Structure formats: C-alpha cells, structure tokens
C-alpha cells in the first residue's frame, strides 16, 4: 500500500500558495485495509476515508467510465490493481494531476508542472469531455489564477456545449461552481470564458444577453470585479452582477439554478433600488426614508449595507455615497421607537410619529453633510 498527496494541495504548493486542504490517494489497498488502520469510511459513490487523527480525506485509487449524460453518469472502479497514473489520468486538468509521495518526490505523468510554469490550463485526456462540470471548473480556475486556456482545451469545451452536455447539469451543481467562481479574485474572467465557449447562454442566458452589449457588459464586469476587490459576500457579488437586469429575469435565473434565498432576496432588492442608491447624493431626507423603508433597513440593517455595497460596486464616488447612507441608517435606527410608543400609550399614529422622528434625525445628518 502506497499513499500519495494529490490534486490541489500539490498544485498550490508549486504555485507558492497556502494549502487549505490535503487530499490523498491510496494505491494497492482495499477498503478493509484502511478500516483496519482506523480510517473511517465516508464515501457513497466510491471509497473515501477520513484519517483517524488528521481527518484528511484518503481515497482509493480509481478509474471511472461514462455510462450516461450529465454529472452523475459515471461508474467507478476502485481496487488494489488501479495504478496512480490511472487515477491521475481521470482528473480534469494537468495542473491537478500531479502527486507527491511520502518522500516528497513529485509524480507528474501529464506535464502539469510545466503547465503551471507556463500558466496554462490544459485537459489531461479526452475523458475531460465526459463531465460537463469541468467547463465551469476551468472557467473558475482561470478567474482564480489568471491562467490562459490551451486552445485544444477551449475547443473541446465548445464542442461539449454544442453537444448539449451542459444542458444535462444539475441546477445545484451549476450554482455551486458559478457561485464559487464569483468568489474568485476576477469573477468577470469566469463570465468571459463561459460566454466565449457558449456555456453562459445555456446556464444564465439573462447574464449572457447583457454581456453582449458593449456598454452594459462592461458595467456588469466592472461591478462584479469591484465587489470582489472589496471582499464582498457571495450575496453582494451576485446582486452586483444582476443589478441591471429586470426583476423577472432575476427571478427566472434564480429559479433555474435554485439560487439560495439570501442571494435571491438581495439580488431582487438590487434590481429595484440600485439606481436610487447610485444617486443617493440627490436624495433629500424624505427620499432616504423611503429607500430605507422599502429595503426593510430598520429590521435588517446588515442586509441593507450589503445592498448598498452591491449597488455601488464599481460606481464613481461609491465611498462617499456609502458613508452618507450609513449615516442616515444609523441616525434613523438610533430613534427610540419604544420610548415614542410609551410617551403616548394607546394612541393611534405611533408609526407616523416614529417616522417623523427618523425623518428629523436624517435631516440633521444631511445638514451636517452640507
């Protein structure tokens, strides 16, 4: 039995990046061998085990065979006779098909080390075409590392889209990869690649259509990249991406990919209020109150601030407008609604009096800003 560190851990070491997770491949063993050593089985589709002390993943070397369309259409074979090279050959990209043995020696049968130096994403084998999720992963890695895509790999991605492989993807899996791409340093790079190979038109035609416009597409790319530079949450990045779309288009997008509720809600708020927020300097106190009320800012101030971040991402004077809206929110939120209610118990119009107090507080903020 031999154990190798594989995949992202080896890749990131060679790139000089911090390693977050380590995955291992076990060659020449069967499940019973690992169980005897105290490993805990966790895999459903194929044998994966957790180390009894480090809790890192150890998978038996395996091969896979395509038997149906889509992400789940595979049969796996894991046995002691599967070699390390066979296991590496089933992986997506050469940069992820490198192993390191227990002595530290690199095993790189497909030239992944050279592709890391050349900053190229290249598929390992024709089997790449059997898994459409790999199209999304390539786009995501390009957004993370800034690597170019080998021409033959990009052409293969185009053919996969044309053959309808992307159409067979499970919605949750698409959103998982798409959202992870939005969390990379340059998410617009992912969008460009998906659009160029035709995949974006299949998974997010609303976004693809807007990117087709020179001006609107440039604004969308700038917004999502600015949100990324600011370290925004996935909810704010997604909202920044779709804020220029019609609310019905966002509803359709979210329904198709089963987007989580928090991201969907913030995105819809952005489609309705982004333009107003971007013109915050033109609002008087009453306009600010209306915006804060419509966005449910008093009950959910944190979400409102994420909305502001999404609406102003990539906009000029964003910092100034954000500060103004934060001051208005804080001033209105500081109004003691309970004290106002107690001052006139049982009387109608409590909400009106609270609104008036918030309006006065925000007016004072605007006067100080002048």
N, C-alpha and C positions, 0 to 999 in steps of 0.2 A: 504493500500500500504506500502510495506517494501523495503528498499534499502540495498544492501549488496555490499561490495567491494570483488572482486573475482579474481582468477587466479594469474597471475604473480606478481601483487603487493603484495598480501598476502604471496606468496612463497618467494619473495625476502626479505620481512620484516623478515620472520622467519629465513632466511639464513644470516641476518645481512648485506644485500647488499642494495645499494641505489635504490630507486624505481623511475623509469623513467616515467612510465605511469600507471594510475589507471583506471581500468575498473570496471563497476558496473552492477549488476543485479537488476532489479525491479520486485518484486513479488506482485501479486494481483492488477495489473493495466492493462489498455488497452491504445492503442496509444493516444486516445483522452484525457486521464487523464494527460499525460505528456505534450501534446501540450498546454493544459490549464495552465500548470505551467510555460510555456515559453520555454520548451525544443524544439530543432529543429530536425526534423526527417532527417536522412541521410542514413538509411539502405535501400538496394534494395531487398535482399533475405529475410530479417527478420527485425523486427522493432528495429532500433538503433537510439538513440537520443543524441544530444550534450547538455550539461548543459549550460544554458544561460550565466553563468558567468565564470565557470572554463573551459568550452569546453571539459570536460572529457566525455567519452562515457558511456551511460546508455542503456542497452539492456533489453528488456522484457524477463522474464524467458521463456525458450522454450525447446521443445523436438525436436528430428529430426528422420527421418525414411529413410532408404536406399531404393531407388527406381530404381537405375541404377548404372553401374560401373563408377569408376573414382571419381574425386574430386567434381564434380558438381552434382553427382547423389543423391541428398537429397531433401526431403520435410521437411519443418519446421512447427511447430505448436507453436504459441505464444498466450497465453490467460491468463486471471486472475487466472484460476484454475491450472496452472502449478506451482508446488512447487519448492522451492530452491533445494531440494535434486534431483529432476528430472532434473533440469538444470545442476547441478554439475555432475550427472551421465553420461551425454553425452560427457564430456570432456575427453581429451586423457589420461593424467597421474594423479595419485593420488596427486602428489605434486602441480598440477594445479587445483585440485578440492576442494580447501579449500576456505571458505568465512569468512568474518568478518562483524558483524552487526554494527549498528550505535553506539552501546555502547562499542564496542571493543571486544566483545565476539567472539571466533572462532567457526565456524561450520565446522566440519571435518568428514563427514559420511563415508569416504572411507580410513581413516588412512593415509592421506598424510603427516601429521606432523611426524608420526613415520617413514615414508619412507625418509623424509628429514633428520632426525637424523641418520638413517642408510645409507644415501647417496645411495638410490636405486630408479631407475626409473621403475615404475610398472603401467600397464594399469588399468584403472578404471573398465571397463566392457568388455564383448565380442564385444560390438559395436565398440571398437577400430579398429577391422578388416575391418570396413566398409569404412574407409578413408585412402587410401594409403599414403597420405601426412604425416601421423603420423609416418611412418617409418623414413622419413627424419628428422622430428622434434625430435624424440627420439635420433637419432644419433647426431643431433646438440646440444641437451641438454647435452648429455654425453661429448661432446667436450667442452662445456661451464663450467659445474660444476664438471666434473671428476667423476660422479656417475657411479656405475655399473648398469647393466640392469637385472631385475628379470628374472630368467630362463624361466618362463612361458610367459613373455612378448617377450623375444627373440625368443622363439619357435613360437609364434603367428606371429611375423614379418616374419620368414622364410616361414610359410605357406601362408601368404599373397603374398609373392614374387612368390612362386611356383604356386599359383592360378592365376597369371597374373594381379593382381591388380595394380602393379607398371606400367605395360605397358599402362594403361589407363590414366596415369597422363598427364596433360597439360604441355608442354615444359616450358612455362614461370614460372609456379608454381614450377617445379623442380629446375630451375635455381635460383629462389628466395630463396628457402630453402638451396640449395647447396652453394650459394654464402654467405648466412648468416652463414653457418657452417664454411666456410673458414675464416670468420672474427672473429671466436671464438679464445680463447687462445691456444687451442690444436687441430687444424683442422685435424691433422692426425688421431686423435681418431675417428672423424666422418667417415673418409675414411675406417678405420679398421672395424667399425661396419657395414657400408653399404656393405663392401666386405664379411664379415662373414655371413650376412643374405642373400646374393645373389643379393641385390638391385643394387650394383655398376655395376655389369656386365650388367644390363639392362639399366641403365641411362648413364653410362660412361664406356663402355667396353674398351676404349683405356687406361684409367687410371687403370682399374681393371687388364688388362693384364700386365701392367708394374709393378704393386704391387705384382704380382705373382712371380716375380724374386726377390730373396733374396737381391742381391746387389742393383739392380736398384730400388726396392721398398723401401729399407732403405734410399737411397739417396733422393727419392721423398718425403718421410715423413720428413726427416731432413730439406729439403729445405722449405717446406710449413710451418713447425713449426718455423723455423728460421725467415721467413718473418713475421710470426705472432708476434714473440717476438720483432721484430724491429718496430712493429706498421705500417707495410706496408699497402698500399691501396688495395682494392679488385682487382684492375687490376694487381698490382705487385704480389699479393699472387697467383692469378690464373696463371700468367705467370711462377712463380716459380714452381707451381705444374706440368705444362705441358711442361716445357722447354726441357725435354729429349725425347719428342715424335716427330715423324715425322710431318712436317708441314701439310701434307694431313690428318693425324689423327686428328690434332688440328682443321683443317677446318671442318672435319666431326663432331667432338664434338660440336663445336660452332654452326654449322647449326642445329644439332639435338635439342639442348637446347635453341636455339635462344639467344645466349650469346650476350650482348651488344657490339657495335662496338669497344669501347675503350678497353675493356678486350680482345676482339678477336685480335685487331691490336697488342697490346703489347705482347700477347702470341705468335703470329706468329714471331714477331721480336726476341723473346727469343729463339724460336726453331732454328732460323737461326744464331744467334750471341752469344748465351750463352757460347759456348765453347771458342770462341775467347776472350770474356770478362774475362772468368775464367783464361785465360793465358795472361792477359794484361801485366804482367811483362816481357814477352818475345817479346812484340811488339816494333818495332822501331817507329820513328816519322811517317814514311810513312804508316806503319800498323795502327797506331792510326788514321791518317787522313782517311784512307779507311773505318775504322769502324765507325767513326763519320759521314762520308758522307753517308754510307749505311743505317745508322739508322736515317738519317734526323735530326741529332742532332743540326745543326745550326738553323733550323727553329723551332724545338720543343725540346729545351734543358730539359724541365721538364720531358717530356716523356722519354728522353734518361736516365736521372738519375733514373727513375723508372725501366727502362730496366736493368740498372746496378744492382739495388737493387734485382731484381728478379733473375738475372743471378748469383749473388754472394751469395744469401741466403744459409746459411749452408756450404759454402765453406771455407777452411782454408785461412788465410791471406786476407779475404774479405775486412776488413777495409783498408788495405794498397793498394789493387788494386782499391778500390772505390776512395780513395783520389787521386791516380795517374790519373784516368780517369777524375775526376772532374777538376784537374789542367789542363789537356790537353784541356778539353772542354772550360774552362774559358779563357785559353790563345788564343785558336783559335777564340773564339767568340769576344775577345777584338780587333781583327783586324778590322780596319775601312774600310769596303768594299766600302762605299760611297766615301771616300777620294781617294781610289785607282782608282775608276772609273772616278772621276773628274780630277785626275792627267793626264790622257790620254784619254780625251773625244773623242768618235768616233772611237777609235782604237779597233781592234779585240783582243781577248785574255784576256778580263777583268777577266773572271772566272779563267783562268790559273794563273793570277797574284795574285788574292785573295787566291787561293790555295797555291801558293808558300809562301805568307806571313804567312798563317796559319801554314804551314809546318815549317817555320823558328821559329815561336813562340813556337811551340810544341817541337822542337829540343832544344830550350833554357830551357824549363821545364825539359826535360829529363837530360840535363847536370847538372842542379841544384840538381836533384834527385840522382845522382851518388855519 
